[in-house]
Amino acid sequence: MRVIGPPDAAEVDSWLRALSEDLTIPGATVVLTQAEKLTDQQAAAIADLLSDDCWDTPDGPIRVVLTHTTGSPDTALRSIFPRTVEVPALRHHLDDLPELVHHLLCQLTKSEQLTCSPQALAQLGRLNWPGNVGQLRRVLSTTIKRRPSGVIEVVDLPPECRSASHRLLSPIEALERDAIVNALLENDENPTRAANAIGMSRATIYRKIRQYGISSAARPA
């Protein structure tokens, strides 16, 4: 399966050539993501590639999936696809989280040597995931750099997993949240000592903890 995001402005021609080659592979599955970011010219070029004679090969049909998160892709491009499936936000199907985490860990590590503890899974299940599966994949990708094998515990998760924000934070907000989380971890979850460590007042750190929805995480024994 090939997953392809929208092209950079300077690489459109090479991107289209690569897509054209992918569409000649017998039985291939091609996923075009973030279709709402395609320009009208790019969408028209893709629509031309997805002509009727590209779907079937002697060795099996070629499957093409078009995804978009906001807005709507080009009408001509969208009309090529016979079915539309609405995927609910991750926060609306958290029952699938254990299987999804297992699948992503196997995909990222190319093995089954890394698992997630019940406590870490519970912590992941408390989050709102405004970035959906893409955010979860990024979180796990960061986590395996710290814990490449064995069992992932809550303390192994990146700081954003201690924050139940209903929206994606700005880079400055994310840096501030991470600094608070790390200070709490380094000071036995004591907000007063954490505030002193990062030069923040006690009142401010309590306000920021509420603002970012930062939860406590005990280190495993």
KAJO-V35358 format. One record per pair of residues at least 4 apart in sequence whose ideal C-beta (glycine too) atoms are under 8 Angstrom apart, sorted by the first residue. I is the first residue (numbers start at 0). J is the second residue. Records with the same first field share a line. If there is no record, write none. Layout:
I: J / J
//
This chain:
0: 27 / 28 / 29 / 30
1: 21 / 27 / 28 / 29 / 30
2: 30 / 32
3: 14 / 17 / 18 / 21 / 29 / 30 / 31 / 32
4: 32 / 33
5: 32 / 33 / 34 / 36 / 37 / 41
6: 10 / 11 / 14 / 15 / 41
7: 11 / 14
10: 14
11: 15 / 41 / 44
12: 16
13: 17
14: 18
15: 19 / 41 / 44 / 45 / 48
16: 20
17: 21
18: 22 / 29 / 31 / 45 / 48
19: 23 / 48
20: 24
21: 27 / 29
22: 27 / 29 / 48 / 49 / 53 / 61 / 63
23: 53 / 56
24: 61
25: 56 / 57 / 58 / 59 / 61
26: 56 / 58 / 59 / 60 / 61
27: 61 / 62
28: 61 / 62 / 63 / 64
29: 61 / 62 / 63 / 64
30: 63 / 64 / 66
31: 45 / 63 / 64 / 65 / 66
32: 66
33: 37 / 66 / 67 / 68
34: 42 / 65 / 66 / 67 / 72 / 73 / 76 / 77
35: 67 / 68 / 69 / 70 / 71 / 72
37: 41 / 42 / 45 / 72 / 73 / 76
38: 42
39: 43 / 73
40: 44
41: 45
42: 46 / 72 / 73 / 75 / 76
43: 47 / 73 / 75 / 76
44: 48
45: 49 / 76
46: 73 / 75 / 76 / 79
48: 53
49: 53 / 54 / 63 / 76 / 79
53: 61
54: 60 / 61 / 63
55: 60 / 61
56: 60 / 61
63: 80
65: 72 / 76 / 77 / 80
67: 71 / 72
68: 131
71: 77
72: 76 / 77
73: 77
74: 78
75: 79
87: 91 / 92
88: 128 / 131
89: 93 / 96 / 128 / 131 / 132 / 134 / 135
90: 126 / 127 / 128
93: 124
95: 99
96: 100 / 120 / 123 / 124
97: 101 / 115 / 120
98: 102
99: 103 / 132 / 135
100: 104 / 115 / 120 / 123 / 135 / 139
101: 105 / 114 / 115
102: 106
103: 107 / 135 / 136 / 139
104: 108 / 111 / 113 / 114 / 115 / 139 / 143
105: 109 / 110 / 111
107: 136 / 139 / 140 / 143
108: 112 / 113 / 143 / 147 / 148
112: 148 / 149
113: 143 / 146 / 147 / 148 / 149 / 150 / 151
114: 149 / 150 / 151
115: 119 / 120 / 123 / 150 / 151
116: 120 / 150 / 151 / 152 / 153
117: 121
118: 122 / 152 / 153 / 219
119: 123 / 151 / 152 / 153 / 155 / 156
120: 124
121: 125
122: 126 / 153 / 156 / 160 / 161 / 214 / 216
123: 135 / 138 / 156 / 160
125: 163 / 214
126: 160 / 162 / 163
127: 163 / 164 / 165
128: 134 / 135
129: 134 / 164 / 165 / 166 / 167
130: 134 / 135 / 137 / 167
131: 135
132: 136
133: 137
134: 138 / 167
135: 139
136: 140
137: 141
138: 142 / 156 / 157 / 159 / 160
139: 143
140: 144
141: 145 / 157
142: 146 / 151 / 155 / 156 / 157
143: 147
145: 155
146: 150 / 151 / 152 / 155
151: 155 / 156
152: 219
153: 160 / 216 / 217 / 219
154: 184 / 216 / 218 / 219
156: 160 / 161 / 216
157: 177
158: 162 / 176 / 177 / 180 / 181
159: 168 / 173 / 176 / 177
161: 180 / 183 / 213 / 214 / 216
162: 168 / 176 / 180 / 211 / 212 / 213 / 214
163: 212 / 214
164: 168 / 176 / 211 / 212
168: 172 / 173 / 176 / 211
169: 173
170: 174
171: 175
172: 176 / 211
173: 177
174: 178
175: 179 / 207
176: 180 / 207 / 211 / 213
177: 181
178: 182 / 197
179: 183 / 193 / 197 / 199 / 204 / 207 / 208 / 211 / 213
180: 184 / 213
181: 185
182: 186 / 193 / 194 / 196 / 197
183: 188 / 189 / 190 / 193 / 213 / 215
184: 188 / 216 / 218
185: 193 / 196
186: 192 / 193 / 196
187: 192
188: 193 / 215 / 216 / 217
189: 193
190: 194 / 201 / 204 / 205 / 208
191: 195 / 201
192: 196
193: 197 / 204
194: 199 / 200 / 201 / 203 / 204
197: 204
199: 203 / 204 / 207
200: 204
201: 205
202: 206
203: 207
204: 208
205: 209
206: 210
207: 211 / 213
208: 213
//
